[in-house]
């Protein structure tokens, strides 16, 4: 039975529905990868904004536990989105 379904898909003509499905799947992959790619930049910016100490003169940095939490939340969000 499963082979019949695959054969039907192989012999079907390409329709607008197929193009739409490919674009939607591609955009989902793009946004997911973009989120995981930019989370390190976002964590650095959060450190500069919220953990800046004017007396030191250096840009701020997130504490390791907060940085790990921010990165972990992004990964958990990706996992929930996949499920």
C-alpha positions as a LaTeX table, in Angstrom:
\begin{tabular}{lrrr}
\hline
Residue & $x$ (\AA) & $y$ (\AA) & $z$ (\AA) \\
\hline
Unk1 & 0.00 & 0.00 & 0.00 \\
Unk2 & 2.80 & 2.43 & 0.86 \\
Unk3 & 4.46 & 1.72 & $-2.47$ \\
Unk4 & 1.26 & 2.66 & $-4.30$ \\
Unk5 & 1.24 & 6.05 & $-2.58$ \\
Unk6 & 4.86 & 6.68 & $-3.51$ \\
Unk7 & 4.22 & 5.63 & $-7.11$ \\
Unk8 & 1.25 & 7.99 & $-7.28$ \\
Unk9 & 3.41 & 10.83 & $-6.02$ \\
Unk10 & 6.13 & 10.01 & $-8.53$ \\
Unk11 & 3.72 & 9.98 & $-11.45$ \\
Unk12 & 1.75 & 13.10 & $-10.43$ \\
Unk13 & 2.25 & 16.25 & $-12.45$ \\
Unk14 & 3.78 & 19.23 & $-10.69$ \\
Unk15 & 1.04 & 21.58 & $-9.57$ \\
Unk16 & 0.90 & 24.93 & $-7.82$ \\
Unk17 & 0.29 & 23.07 & $-4.55$ \\
Unk18 & 3.70 & 21.41 & $-4.82$ \\
Unk19 & 5.43 & 24.76 & $-5.34$ \\
Unk20 & 3.58 & 26.25 & $-2.38$ \\
Unk21 & 4.54 & 23.32 & $-0.14$ \\
Unk22 & 8.20 & 23.63 & $-1.14$ \\
Unk23 & 8.26 & 27.38 & $-0.46$ \\
Unk24 & 6.56 & 26.99 & 2.93 \\
Unk25 & 8.95 & 24.22 & 3.98 \\
Unk26 & 11.94 & 26.24 & 2.78 \\
Unk27 & 10.85 & 29.36 & 4.67 \\
Unk28 & 10.36 & 27.32 & 7.84 \\
Unk29 & 13.87 & 25.92 & 7.54 \\
Unk30 & 15.28 & 29.40 & 6.82 \\
Unk31 & 13.65 & 31.05 & 9.84 \\
Unk32 & 14.64 & 28.19 & 12.13 \\
Unk33 & 18.26 & 28.30 & 11.00 \\
Unk34 & 18.32 & 32.11 & 11.21 \\
Unk35 & 17.07 & 31.99 & 14.80 \\
Unk36 & 19.77 & 29.53 & 15.84 \\
Unk37 & 22.44 & 31.45 & 13.94 \\
Unk38 & 21.71 & 34.88 & 15.39 \\
Unk39 & 21.15 & 33.91 & 19.05 \\
Unk40 & 24.85 & 34.40 & 19.87 \\
Unk41 & 24.74 & 37.94 & 18.47 \\
Unk42 & 21.58 & 38.68 & 20.42 \\
Unk43 & 23.14 & 37.44 & 23.65 \\
Unk44 & 26.16 & 39.70 & 23.10 \\
Unk45 & 23.87 & 42.68 & 22.49 \\
Unk46 & 21.87 & 41.89 & 25.62 \\
Unk47 & 25.08 & 41.89 & 27.61 \\
Unk48 & 26.12 & 45.25 & 26.21 \\
Unk49 & 22.71 & 46.76 & 26.93 \\
Unk50 & 21.84 & 45.40 & 30.34 \\
Unk51 & 25.17 & 44.52 & 31.97 \\
Unk52 & 27.22 & 47.62 & 31.15 \\
Unk53 & 29.29 & 49.05 & 34.01 \\
Unk54 & 30.34 & 52.66 & 33.25 \\
Unk55 & 33.18 & 52.52 & 35.78 \\
Unk56 & 35.00 & 49.77 & 33.84 \\
Unk57 & 34.78 & 51.39 & 30.41 \\
Unk58 & 34.41 & 47.99 & 28.72 \\
Unk59 & 31.30 & 46.70 & 27.00 \\
Unk60 & 29.05 & 44.62 & 29.21 \\
Unk61 & 28.87 & 40.85 & 29.06 \\
Unk62 & 26.11 & 38.45 & 30.06 \\
Unk63 & 26.92 & 36.25 & 33.04 \\
Unk64 & 27.49 & 32.66 & 31.92 \\
Unk65 & 24.31 & 31.34 & 33.55 \\
Unk66 & 22.16 & 33.98 & 31.82 \\
Unk67 & 23.91 & 33.41 & 28.50 \\
Unk68 & 23.31 & 29.66 & 28.78 \\
Unk69 & 19.67 & 30.25 & 29.67 \\
Unk70 & 19.08 & 32.53 & 26.66 \\
Unk71 & 20.72 & 30.03 & 24.30 \\
Unk72 & 18.88 & 27.12 & 25.91 \\
Unk73 & 15.51 & 28.81 & 25.53 \\
Unk74 & 16.19 & 29.25 & 21.81 \\
Unk75 & 16.97 & 25.54 & 21.48 \\
Unk76 & 13.90 & 24.52 & 23.49 \\
Unk77 & 11.75 & 26.79 & 21.33 \\
Unk78 & 13.14 & 25.09 & 18.23 \\
Unk79 & 12.38 & 21.67 & 19.68 \\
Unk80 & 8.79 & 22.67 & 20.57 \\
Unk81 & 8.31 & 24.09 & 17.10 \\
Unk82 & 9.45 & 20.85 & 15.50 \\
Unk83 & 7.11 & 18.78 & 17.63 \\
\hline
\end{tabular}
